[in-house]
């Protein structure tokens, strides 16, 4: 796998692959919902899938950062870089917290999502995922190689 690089301890595991798959799980149904005229039952099922996907993604990232903080020095520093980055907190708000609030609100009030709400949800998750990729590539620390 291209994203399991031993030179970057933060990438040398299955979490990066998990996050790329979760991007598809979250954005795929949202993207499709923008172009299809869905019935009420389908919208309820779709928002349930999106809510569960957002929750799984957030828990997965929490486990990932916990694993980084318990790893070697470079992994630990990558975890600290994630948590200290304003991008992480923006990603958490746009990609996890706000979408979860929208989905929970819709389920608690038994209200339906309009196409506008699906669009707003898609944009929030999409921007959150873009910020997540930026963090993925720029917050990791590579192993130091001793010169000969």
N, CA, C and O of each residue as an XYZ file, in Angstrom:
592
protein
N       0.838     -1.185      0.000
C       0.000      0.000      0.000
C       0.876      1.238      0.000
O       1.882      1.307      0.706
N       0.487      2.193     -0.783
C       1.298      3.395     -0.912
C       1.287      4.256      0.343
O       2.248      4.983      0.595
N       0.206      4.189      1.146
C       0.125      5.038      2.327
C       0.615      4.346      3.589
O       0.417      4.871      4.685
N       1.240      3.199      3.471
C       1.859      2.535      4.617
C       3.367      2.606      4.430
O       3.996      1.657      3.961
N       3.925      3.730      4.798
C       5.351      3.963      4.610
C       6.085      3.847      5.942
O       5.803      4.613      6.864
N       7.018      2.908      6.064
C       7.775      2.790      7.314
C       8.553      4.054      7.667
O       8.834      4.289      8.842
N       8.903      4.868      6.685
C       9.651      6.097      6.964
C       8.779      7.148      7.666
O       9.304      8.096      8.249
N       7.485      6.987      7.612
C       6.547      7.885      8.299
C       5.692      7.032      9.231
O       4.697      6.448      8.802
N       6.077      6.960     10.502
C       5.364      6.081     11.439
C       3.866      6.370     11.534
O       3.082      5.456     11.789
N       3.460      7.612     11.337
C       2.035      7.944     11.407
C       1.252      7.320     10.251
O       0.035      7.163     10.341
N       1.944      6.963      9.167
C       1.281      6.366      8.014
C       1.448      4.853      7.974
O       0.766      4.185      7.196
N       2.327      4.300      8.785
C       2.673      2.877      8.696
C       1.676      2.010      9.471
O       2.058      1.266     10.374
N       0.403      2.116      9.110
C      -0.659      1.323      9.718
C      -1.866      1.362      8.785
O      -1.791      1.929      7.695
N      -2.964      0.769      9.204
C      -4.152      0.721      8.350
C      -5.079      1.926      8.507
O      -6.062      2.036      7.773
N      -4.795      2.821      9.433
C      -5.676      3.970      9.634
C      -5.790      4.862      8.393
O      -6.908      5.255      8.058
N      -4.702      5.205      7.689
C      -4.869      6.040      6.490
C      -5.812      5.410      5.467
O      -6.635      6.109      4.874
N      -5.703      4.108      5.255
C      -6.609      3.424      4.328
C      -8.042      3.519      4.837
O      -8.963      3.766      4.059
N      -8.233      3.325      6.133
C      -9.557      3.437      6.745
C     -10.145      4.823      6.497
O     -11.327      4.944      6.173
N      -9.325      5.878      6.647
C      -9.837      7.234      6.468
C     -10.202      7.523      5.014
O     -11.179      8.226      4.757
N      -9.439      6.995      4.063
C      -9.789      7.190      2.665
C     -11.092      6.467      2.324
O     -11.900      6.986      1.554
N     -11.303      5.286      2.882
C     -12.559      4.560      2.666
C     -13.723      5.318      3.310
O     -14.798      5.426      2.720
N     -13.507      5.838      4.512
C     -14.570      6.581      5.193
C     -14.954      7.848      4.423
O     -16.106      8.276      4.478
N     -14.010      8.443      3.716
C     -14.337      9.592      2.872
C     -15.372      9.194      1.831
O     -16.336      9.924      1.598
N     -15.177      8.054      1.213
C     -16.143      7.557      0.231
C     -17.474      7.206      0.859
O     -18.530      7.473      0.284
N     -17.428      6.600      2.051
C     -18.665      6.227      2.746
C     -19.479      7.467      3.101
O     -20.706      7.447      3.016
N     -18.817      8.528      3.492
C     -19.522      9.752      3.886
C     -19.969     10.581      2.683
O     -21.120     11.011      2.612
N     -19.061     10.801      1.748
C     -19.377     11.705      0.645
C     -20.194     11.044     -0.460
O     -20.955     11.727     -1.146
N     -20.056      9.744     -0.647
C     -20.794      9.053     -1.706
C     -22.297      9.213     -1.587
O     -22.930      9.704     -2.521
N     -22.896      8.812     -0.459
C     -24.346      8.978     -0.324
C     -24.796     10.443     -0.370
O     -25.860     10.750     -0.906
N     -23.997     11.331      0.183
C     -24.361     12.751      0.149
C     -24.358     13.283     -1.281
O     -25.248     14.037     -1.675
N     -23.354     12.886     -2.047
C     -23.248     13.329     -3.435
C     -24.435     12.815     -4.247
O     -25.040     13.560     -5.018
N     -24.758     11.551     -4.069
C     -25.887     10.969     -4.793
C     -27.191     11.643     -4.395
O     -28.055     11.869     -5.242
N     -27.343     11.967     -3.114
C     -28.584     12.590     -2.641
C     -28.814     13.961     -3.263
O     -29.950     14.431     -3.326
N     -27.746     14.603     -3.724
C     -27.900     15.922     -4.342
C     -28.580     15.836     -5.707
O     -29.194     16.807     -6.150
N     -28.479     14.689     -6.378
C     -28.969     14.576     -7.744
C     -30.203     13.697     -7.897
O     -30.805     13.666     -8.970
N     -30.588     12.987     -6.849
C     -31.758     12.119     -6.929
C     -32.901     12.690     -6.108
O     -32.679     13.315     -5.072
N     -34.089     12.479     -6.561
C     -35.272     12.865     -5.809
C     -35.635     11.672     -4.928
O     -36.284     10.732     -5.386
N     -35.217     11.712     -3.669
C     -35.371     10.576     -2.769
C     -36.687     10.645     -2.006
O     -37.170     11.727     -1.671
N     -37.263      9.469     -1.736
C     -38.459      9.394     -0.918
C     -38.125      9.581      0.548
O     -36.956      9.591      0.935
N     -39.175      9.731      1.373
C     -38.963      9.979      2.805
C     -38.202      8.843      3.476
O     -37.272      9.090      4.243
N     -38.588      7.603      3.196
C     -37.918      6.460      3.824
C     -36.448      6.403      3.449
O     -35.597      6.105      4.287
N     -36.153      6.687      2.200
C     -34.760      6.670      1.739
C     -33.957      7.775      2.408
O     -32.801      7.564      2.774
N     -34.556      8.948      2.570
C     -33.855     10.055      3.230
C     -33.558      9.714      4.690
O     -32.478     10.020      5.197
N     -34.511      9.086      5.356
C     -34.290      8.692      6.755
C     -33.158      7.678      6.845
O     -32.286      7.797      7.705
N     -33.166      6.689      5.969
C     -32.097      5.686      5.957
C     -30.756      6.324      5.620
O     -29.734      5.987      6.218
N     -30.762      7.237      4.671
C     -29.528      7.907      4.261
C     -28.944      8.747      5.389
O     -27.737      8.712      5.627
N     -29.784      9.498      6.080
C     -29.266     10.302      7.186
C     -28.757      9.420      8.319
O     -27.815      9.792      9.019
N     -29.373      8.255      8.505
C     -28.878      7.315      9.518
C     -27.497      6.810      9.135
O     -26.599      6.767      9.975
N     -27.316      6.426      7.876
C     -26.015      5.952      7.394
C     -24.967      7.049      7.537
O     -23.845      6.781      7.968
N     -25.320      8.273      7.182
C     -24.377      9.391      7.284
C     -24.004      9.644      8.740
O     -22.831      9.840      9.056
N     -24.994      9.640      9.622
C     -24.718      9.856     11.051
C     -23.804      8.794     11.626
O     -22.866      9.105     12.361
N     -24.076      7.527     11.291
C     -23.218      6.436     11.779
C     -21.821      6.552     11.177
O     -20.825      6.318     11.862
N     -21.748      6.914      9.894
C     -20.444      7.085      9.248
C     -19.618      8.192      9.880
O     -18.413      8.039     10.085
N     -20.271      9.307     10.188
C     -19.574     10.425     10.839
C     -19.068      9.993     12.215
O     -17.939     10.308     12.594
N     -19.895      9.281     12.950
C     -19.497      8.810     14.281
C     -18.328      7.836     14.188
O     -17.377      7.950     14.962
N     -18.374      6.886     13.263
C     -17.278      5.919     13.084
C     -15.995      6.642     12.686
O     -14.918      6.314     13.183
N     -16.107      7.621     11.795
C     -14.926      8.377     11.371
C     -14.301      9.140     12.532
O     -13.080      9.140     12.686
N     -15.122      9.788     13.348
C     -14.612     10.554     14.493
C     -13.963      9.634     15.525
O     -12.889      9.942     16.041
N     -14.601      8.518     15.826
C     -14.031      7.561     16.792
C     -12.738      6.971     16.235
O     -11.763      6.802     16.967
N     -12.731      6.659     14.944
C     -11.508      6.136     14.316
C     -10.357      7.112     14.416
O      -9.224      6.716     14.692
N     -10.640      8.393     14.193
C      -9.568      9.383     14.287
C      -9.086      9.535     15.721
O      -7.891      9.711     15.961
N     -10.012      9.469     16.680
C      -9.605      9.540     18.094
C      -8.693      8.366     18.442
O      -7.697      8.546     19.143
N      -9.017      7.178     17.967
C      -8.157      6.008     18.202
C      -6.809      6.176     17.518
O      -5.773      5.810     18.072
N      -6.828      6.733     16.311
C      -5.593      6.964     15.562
C      -4.662      7.914     16.305
O      -3.474      7.630     16.458
N      -5.198      9.039     16.766
C      -4.371     10.004     17.494
C      -3.882      9.394     18.803
O      -2.743      9.635     19.205
N      -4.718      8.612     19.472
C      -4.286      7.931     20.701
C      -3.124      6.987     20.425
O      -2.167      6.925     21.196
N      -3.214      6.246     19.311
C      -2.126      5.337     18.940
C      -0.858      6.112     18.618
O       0.239      5.683     18.978
N      -0.997      7.252     17.942
C       0.178      8.073     17.631
C       0.843      8.582     18.903
O       2.068      8.564     19.017
N       0.040      9.034     19.852
C       0.591      9.586     21.093
C       1.272      8.515     21.936
O       2.094      8.837     22.794
N       0.946      7.253     21.706
C       1.575      6.169     22.442
C       2.716      5.511     21.686
O       3.259      4.506     22.143
N       3.092      6.066     20.527
C       4.112      5.457     19.687
C       5.494      6.051     19.886
O       5.776      6.709     20.887
N       6.351      5.798     18.898
C       7.725      6.314     18.923
C       7.704      7.834     18.858
O       6.647      8.434     18.661
N       8.853      8.455     19.022
C       8.933      9.917     19.121
C       8.313     10.618     17.910
O       7.611     11.617     18.067
N       8.568     10.104     16.709
C       8.025     10.743     15.505
C       6.502     10.611     15.456
O       5.809     11.546     15.054
N       5.984      9.453     15.865
C       4.528      9.272     15.921
C       3.916     10.200     16.954
O       2.893     10.839     16.709
N       4.557     10.264     18.111
C       4.072     11.145     19.178
C       4.014     12.594     18.688
O       3.024     13.291     18.911
N       5.074     13.036     18.024
C       5.109     14.413     17.537
C       4.036     14.648     16.479
O       3.457     15.733     16.420
N       3.762     13.647     15.641
C       2.685     13.776     14.653
C       1.339     13.947     15.351
O       0.525     14.772     14.937
N       1.104     13.170     16.407
C      -0.134     13.297     17.175
C      -0.272     14.670     17.800
O      -1.350     15.265     17.777
N       0.820     15.174     18.358
C       0.811     16.520     18.944
C       0.554     17.565     17.858
O      -0.194     18.518     18.074
N       1.178     17.384     16.685
C       0.948     18.317     15.577
C      -0.523     18.340     15.171
O      -1.079     19.404     14.898
N      -1.155     17.158     15.131
C      -2.583     17.106     14.803
C      -3.388     17.919     15.798
O      -4.173     18.786     15.414
N      -3.192     17.637     17.081
C      -4.008     18.265     18.120
C      -3.750     19.760     18.264
O      -4.650     20.505     18.653
N      -2.543     20.208     17.957
C      -2.217     21.623     18.080
C      -2.566     22.439     16.835
O      -2.467     23.666     16.845
N      -2.966     21.771     15.788
C      -3.274     22.461     14.537
C      -4.684     23.039     14.567
O      -5.631     22.333     14.913
N      -4.838     24.314     14.208
C      -6.190     24.867     14.090
C      -6.999     24.126     13.020
O      -8.226     24.055     13.096
N      -6.302     23.578     12.028
C      -6.968     22.809     10.985
C      -7.667     21.578     11.542
O      -8.729     21.190     11.056
N      -7.074     20.964     12.559
C      -7.699     19.794     13.178
C      -9.042     20.174     13.787
O     -10.030     19.462     13.605
N      -9.085     21.274     14.497
C     -10.312     21.685     15.170
C     -11.359     22.152     14.162
O     -12.554     21.933     14.363
N     -10.921     22.790     13.084
C     -11.850     23.154     12.019
C     -12.385     21.902     11.336
O     -13.572     21.823     11.019
N     -11.513     20.926     11.109
C     -11.919     19.657     10.510
C     -12.900     18.931     11.422
O     -13.881     18.360     10.946
N     -12.643     18.951     12.728
C     -13.544     18.291     13.676
C     -14.924     18.959     13.658
O     -15.946     18.275     13.711
N     -14.951     20.274     13.584
C     -16.230     20.987     13.570
C     -16.986     20.731     12.268
O     -18.163     20.369     12.297
N     -16.320     20.915     11.129
C     -16.995     20.787      9.836
C     -17.260     19.337      9.436
O     -18.289     19.035      8.832
N     -16.342     18.451      9.769
C     -16.458     17.071      9.310
C     -17.177     16.139     10.257
O     -17.687     15.102      9.831
N     -17.231     16.489     11.558
C     -17.831     15.566     12.524
C     -18.925     16.218     13.361
O     -20.056     15.732     13.373
N     -18.615     17.301     14.058
C     -19.556     17.862     15.032
C     -20.810     18.452     14.388
O     -21.923     18.067     14.747
N     -20.649     19.373     13.450
C     -21.808     20.003     12.828
C     -22.662     19.007     12.035
O     -23.887     19.050     12.150
N     -22.067     18.110     11.236
C     -22.911     17.111     10.573
C     -23.671     16.222     11.562
O     -24.830     15.880     11.330
N     -23.016     15.849     12.663
C     -23.693     15.010     13.647
C     -24.846     15.771     14.303
O     -25.900     15.191     14.560
N     -24.656     17.052     14.572
C     -25.731     17.858     15.150
C     -26.909     17.952     14.181
O     -28.062     17.831     14.594
N     -26.624     18.166     12.890
C     -27.701     18.225     11.895
C     -28.472     16.915     11.815
O     -29.702     16.917     11.782
N     -27.758     15.804     11.785
C     -28.402     14.493     11.675
C     -29.204     14.182     12.934
O     -30.346     13.731     12.848
N     -28.614     14.419     14.096
C     -29.341     14.166     15.351
C     -30.576     15.042     15.465
O     -31.634     14.577     15.890
N     -30.449     16.293     15.090
C     -31.582     17.214     15.126
C     -32.716     16.715     14.231
O     -33.881     16.742     14.628
N     -32.378     16.265     13.033
C     -33.397     15.761     12.108
C     -34.080     14.518     12.671
O     -35.296     14.368     12.551
N     -33.300     13.625     13.285
C     -33.887     12.402     13.834
C     -34.725     12.677     15.080
O     -35.785     12.076     15.255
N     -34.266     13.568     15.938
C     -35.021     13.863     17.154
C     -36.337     14.584     16.856
O     -37.353     14.326     17.500
N     -36.308     15.477     15.887
C     -37.516     16.213     15.522
C     -38.364     15.457     14.502
O     -39.460     15.894     14.150
N     -37.850     14.321     14.029
C     -38.521     13.529     12.990
C     -38.823     14.385     11.755
O     -39.857     14.226     11.106
N     -37.899     15.289     11.452
C     -38.064     16.149     10.287
C     -37.232     15.601      9.127
O     -36.303     14.819      9.325
N     -37.576     16.017      7.949
C     -36.887     15.546      6.752
C     -35.819     16.552      6.331
O     -35.936     17.753      6.575
N     -34.786     16.028      5.698
C     -33.754     16.879      5.128
C     -34.238     17.391      3.777
O     -34.759     16.625      2.966
N     -34.067     18.668      3.542
C     -34.344     19.218      2.215
C     -33.080     19.064      1.365
O     -32.017     18.705      1.873
N     -33.212     19.339      0.077
C     -32.043     19.281     -0.809
C     -30.999     20.299     -0.367
O     -29.800     20.044     -0.479
N     -31.441     21.443      0.133
C     -30.507     22.467      0.617
C     -29.720     21.946      1.813
O     -28.518     22.187      1.916
N     -30.385     21.235      2.712
C     -29.697     20.685      3.880
C     -28.683     19.635      3.456
O     -27.576     19.588      3.991
N     -29.056     18.787      2.489
C     -28.097     17.807      1.965
C     -26.896     18.506      1.333
O     -25.763     18.049      1.485
N     -27.136     19.612      0.624
C     -26.043     20.366      0.012
C     -25.121     20.948      1.076
O     -23.899     20.845      0.964
N     -25.700     21.559      2.106
C     -24.894     22.129      3.191
C     -24.097     21.030      3.885
O     -22.918     21.215      4.186
N     -24.727     19.895      4.139
C     -24.052     18.767      4.774
C     -22.913     18.260      3.896
O     -21.822     17.983      4.394
N     -23.161     18.137      2.587
C     -22.120     17.700      1.657
C     -20.941     18.658      1.678
O     -19.792     18.220      1.749
N     -21.206     19.961      1.616
C     -20.125     20.957      1.597
C     -19.319     20.893      2.895
O     -18.090     20.936      2.866
N     -20.011     20.790      4.036
C     -19.287     20.724      5.322
C     -18.384     19.506      5.380
O     -17.211     19.614      5.735
N     -18.930     18.339      5.031
C     -18.130     17.107      5.099
C     -17.001     17.158      4.077
O     -15.883     16.739      4.380
N     -17.268     17.663      2.870
C     -16.251     17.755      1.825
C     -15.096     18.648      2.262
O     -13.933     18.264      2.142
N     -15.411     19.836      2.768
C     -14.362     20.756      3.237
C     -13.614     20.136      4.419
O     -12.392     20.255      4.504
N     -14.335     19.474      5.332
C     -13.689     18.789      6.450
C     -12.716     17.718      5.984
O     -11.636     17.564      6.555
N     -13.098     16.975      4.946
C     -12.211     15.936      4.412
C     -10.987     16.538      3.721
O      -9.889     15.992      3.830
N     -11.159     17.639      3.022
C     -10.012     18.317      2.394
C      -9.035     18.787      3.473
O      -7.822     18.631      3.328
N      -9.562     19.358      4.541
C      -8.699     19.791      5.649
C      -8.017     18.581      6.280
O      -6.849     18.649      6.662
N      -8.750     17.474      6.388
C      -8.159     16.234      6.917
C      -7.000     15.744      6.074
O      -6.001     15.266      6.613
N      -7.117     15.854      4.749
C      -6.010     15.449      3.866
C      -4.807     16.364      4.054
O      -3.663     15.909      4.053
N      -5.071     17.644      4.213
C      -3.969     18.589      4.454
C      -3.240     18.199      5.733
O      -2.009     18.196      5.768
N      -3.978     17.876      6.770
C      -3.350     17.441      8.023
C      -2.577     16.148      7.818
O      -1.463     15.994      8.320
N      -3.167     15.226      7.082
C      -2.536     13.927      6.830
C      -1.154     14.102      6.203
O      -0.203     13.424      6.589
N      -1.047     15.010      5.239
C       0.227     15.172      4.536
C       1.195     16.130      5.216
O       2.405     16.004      5.029
N       0.706     17.074      5.990
C       1.601     18.107      6.506
C       1.882     18.040      8.004
O       2.771     18.743      8.487
N       1.158     17.225      8.744
C       1.390     17.179     10.190
C       2.219     15.984     10.622
O       2.532     15.841     11.804
N       2.579     15.117      9.673
C       3.347     13.924     10.057
C       4.843     14.200     10.029
O       5.339     15.034      9.271
N       5.531     13.474     10.878
C       6.974     13.626     11.019
C       7.649     12.358     10.475
O       7.259     11.242     10.818
N       8.655     12.544      9.632
C       9.376     11.402      9.074
C      10.474     10.960     10.038
O      10.954     11.742     10.859
N      10.857      9.693      9.920
C      11.979      9.178     10.717
C      13.265      9.867     10.267
O      13.437     10.175      9.088
N      14.138     10.097     11.196
C      15.440     10.660     10.891
C      16.363      9.519     10.449
O      16.415      8.470     11.092
N      17.080      9.730      9.362
C      18.011      8.725      8.865
C      19.426      9.204      9.186
O      19.823     10.315      8.834
N      20.160      8.346      9.852
C      21.530      8.708     10.227
C      22.417      8.765      8.988
O      22.354      7.884      8.130
N      23.228      9.787      8.901
C      24.132      9.885      7.757
C      25.375      9.034      8.019
O      25.769      8.819      9.165
N      25.958      8.573      6.973
C      27.132      7.690      7.096
C      28.390      8.478      7.074
O      29.477      7.907      7.165
